[in-house]
Amino acid sequence: MTAPLYLDHLASTPLDPEVLDAMRPWLDPAAVGNPHAARHRPGWRAAEAIDAARAEVAALIGARPGEILFTGGATEANNLALLGGTPEGWPVIASAIEHPSVLACLPELAARGHRTATLPIGPDGTADLDALKSLLGGRPALVSLMAANNEIGTVQPLAEAARICAETGALLHTDAVQILSTGAIDVRVLDLAFLSLSGHKLYGPMGIGALFVREGTALRPLLHGGGQQEGRRAGTLPTALCVGLGTACRIARQRRTADARRLTALRERLFGAEQQALPGLRRNGSKDHGLPRCLNVSLAGPDAADLLLDLPDPALSTGSACSTGSPEPSHVLRAIGLSPEEAYGSLRFGLGRGTSEADVDRAAARLAEAVRARGRG
């Protein structure tokens, strides 16, 4: 049998074998030890492993180890940044295509008395920075702008947004979950206040993420009951998961440039083959400023969710895994101007380290076959 073709790497990446090897000793019963137990050797060993992992996470983004908080994932990190990092009385601005874990914070912030606003997006998914200047109005605010979108792959002009925020003293948060396996972000250069990341989008384990908090930036904890991580995020840290995330960050730092080059070529090969077979196809998002591993396309006619029933291979998505089950069309595709029908007819291809030329050729052929078969039906 031919192995199933996995092209949903934007939803989750496979665990890198080197990451698994690094985690394995900490899953052994002999590795028992609470990293916060400071009075015996097993606790010290676990704490040392977590400190080393924290340093690797920091190195990936140009931060200091003390600025990294481990979390249960990027959803928690985003919530902590917005709900815990917005100063009293400050407005909050988030782009219209942020992850649901950011946008869902806005009603809660509004209930707490914060003025909230949504930053509009252009047709290719790029944030409107003139609108950002207008929304700031010369006053400080917390601004949340993702580094790269998880559905259409558009990479945002973070450097320009950071300069605008600096002019008013605004705090800038970025959800960097999707970009870090193929792109570099330096929190010092951008003067970011907060950055969120996730293990399972970096070929690391599920259930672990991190939040960068710039030194000196106030943060109110969301979880209470323990003094772990300097009282900013309570809860016993999972040593194996932290080690896995640290290893994944080290590997990403070593290979992201080569991976970006190879995946960009594969993405364009895939789009070219699809376009040749299905002339009505259109690309969503920016070609010139897009994630190397992301291709989002709209099909002329069929509903993508129905089409996936005919496409058990390859494994694809119609959008964000965190929005699966919602009857509404993608808020990202609607924000860039697609009609509900066009949004429902869109597919997302997520390429990864294991994806080959043969894989993208097979995916394009299978898609064309399924569309034609549905047309004949």
C-alpha positions, -999 to +999 in steps of 0.1 A: +000+000+000+011+036-007+016+055+025-010+082+032+001+116+020+000+142+048-003+178+036-017+194+067+015+206+083-001+240+092-024+221+115+003+200+131+038+188+122+051+153+128+074+149+158+110+150+146+129+118+155+157+138+171+131+155+193+116+121+203+151+108+212+157+139+234+124+134+252+127+097+257+150+097+287+125+120+305+096+097+299+115+068+317+102+060+352+138+064+364+137+101+354+111+109+381+116+143+397+096+175+400+116+203+384+104+227+411+116+204+440+148+222+450+161+199+477+171+167+459+191+156+428+162+143+407+145+177+410+178+195+402+183+174+371+148+181+357+153+218+364+186+219+346+170+202+316+142+227+315+167+256+318+186+243+289+154+240+269+144+275+278+178+287+265+171+270+231+137+286+228+152+320+236+180+315+210+154+308+183+139+343+186+169+364+199+155+366+235+171+361+269+162+328+287+145+347+316+121+362+291+106+328+281+075+314+299+065+278+291+028+274+285+004+246+275+004+258+239+000+289+218-037+294+227-027+298+263+003+320+253-020+343+232-045+345+260-018+353+285-004+381+263-037+398+257-056+392+290-025+394+312-004+419+293-028+447+284-023+476+308-053+490+326-074+513+304-053+507+272-071+500+239-065+467+222-061+464+184-060+430+166-059+422+129-091+408+113-073+375+105-058+367+138-061+332+152-093+325+171-074+324+204-066+361+199-099+373+185-118+355+212-100+376+238-115+409+225-150+405+239-135+396+273-113+427+272-142+449+261-162+435+291-133+447+313-136+482+300-110+482+272-117+497+239-111+471+212-107+476+174-101+453+144-073+461+120-084+457+084-066+435+059-059+440+022-069+415-006-036+396-003-039+393+035-015+421+044-024+444+073-034+480+065-007+499+083-022+533+075-053+520+093-031+510+122-017+546+125-053+559+124-065+534+151-036+542+174-043+580+170-010+588+186-019+569+218-005+537+233-023+505+229-017+468+228-015+456+192-017+420+182-005+412+146+004+376+137+037+371+120+022+348+093-014+337+088-023+301+095-048+298+066-034+318+037+002+321+047+006+358+042+037+371+061+030+405+078+053+436+076+062+433+113+091+456+111+070+485+097+042+477+123+068+478+151+081+512+140+045+525+141+039+511+175+071+525+188+061+560+178+031+559+202+046+536+229+023+508+219+030+472+230+033+448+200+024+411+204+029+387+176+016+351+172+047+336+155+034+300+155+035+294+118+067+313+108+094+299+130+101+267+112+111+286+080+116+322+090+137+342+114+123+367+140+145+387+163+125+401+192+152+427+199+153+440+164+115+443+163+113+455+200+084+431+206+066+431+239+052+396+235+056+366+211+037+333+211+049+300+198+038+263+197+057+230+198+036+210+174+040+236+146+078+232+150+081+194+147+080+193+185+054+178+208+018+188+213+008+203+246+037+227+250+042+263+239+059+294+251+054+331+255+082+357+252+077+386+276+101+415+272+121+422+303+104+448+324+069+443+308+042+438+333+022+406+331-008+395+353-010+357+356-040+339+344-033+308+365-030+309+403-019+285+429+018+282+426+050+303+423+064+285+393+081+306+366+085+336+390+048+336+397+038+345+362+025+311+351+016+286+378+018+249+373+044+221+374+064+221+341+064+189+321+101+181+317+098+159+287+077+184+268+099+213+276+130+193+265+112+184+233+103+220+225+138+232+232+152+205+208+127+214+181+137+251+184+174+242+180+167+221+149+145+249+134+173+274+140+198+252+122+177+243+091+150+270+086+168+287+057+173+256+037+138+244+045+123+277+033+141+275+000+131+239-007+095+244+004+090+275-017+100+256-048+076+228-039+048+252-032+051+268-066+054+234-083+022+224-066+004+256-076+016+253-112+004+218-116-030+226-100-034+257-122-026+237-153-051+210-145-078+233-131-078+266-150-104+282-127-082+279-097-071+310-078-045+316-051-055+332-018-028+352+000+004+367-011+028+349-035+057+372-028+052+375+009+039+341+018+049+312+040+070+287+020+049+258+033+014+272+027-008+272-004-045+282-001-066+280-033-102+285-042-118+261-066-144+272-092-176+253-081-173+225-056-176+229-019-142+221-004-156+202+026-176+180+003-146+175-020-125+163+009-149+134+014-137+123-021-101+130-011-091+108+018-056+110+003-039+135+005-048+147+040-058+184+035-077+211+053-103+237+045-087+261+070-077+265+106-079+232+126-090+254+155-121+265+136-131+231+123-167+224+130-178+260+126-206+263+101-194+298+092-171+305+063-135+312+072-131+346+088-097+349+072-110+344+037-140+367+043-116+394+056-096+394+023-128+399+003-140+364-007-177+357-009-191+329+013-193+306-017-156+313-026-146+307+010-164+274+012-147+264-020-111+268-006-085+243+003-053+247+023-022+227+015+005+225+042+039+213+031+065+200+054+101+187+058+091+152+045+072+165+015+088+156-019+083+166-055+065+133-061+041+141-032+030+175-046+026+160-081+005+132-066-016+158-046-023+179-077-033+149-097-056+136-070-073+170-066-078+173-104-093+138-105-117+145-076-129+179-091-135+163-125-153+133-110-176+156-090-183+177-122-193+145-140-215+135-111 
